[in-house]
Amino acid sequence: MARRRGESSGVRIRSDAFVRRASWTVDILVTLADGHRIAIEYDGSYWHADKVALDSAKSLDLLAEGIEVVRLREAPLPTLPIEVPTYHEIVIHSASPDPVGVIGKVRDLAR
């Protein structure tokens, strides 16, 4: 991953590029030194069980704004129907957490 400029959690983003909502709150927003932004969203299986449409809408709006999206989706959540090169999903398992490995995968995707 390129050198970071900063990261924040719970940032509310507004954009004219959004078509589904006027604004979204991002779990973690990383801004790299070159200005490239990456939104990291955590989708727990309990809270996101019935939120495929909402999670997809949020991801599509963030992508439209030029923000790369990485979703950490807890098994057994289904994959979201998004096929864009700047959209990524990593399946995580609550029974066998691997935070170091997950962060490594996020780092690899953002190169």
Buried (B, 14 or more C-beta within 10 A) or exposed (E): BEEEEEEEEEBEBEBEEBEBEEEBEBBBBBBBEEEBBBBBBBBEBEEBEEBBEEBBBBBBBBBBBEBBBBBBBBEEBEEBEBEEEBBBBBBBEEEEEEEEEBBEBBEEBBE
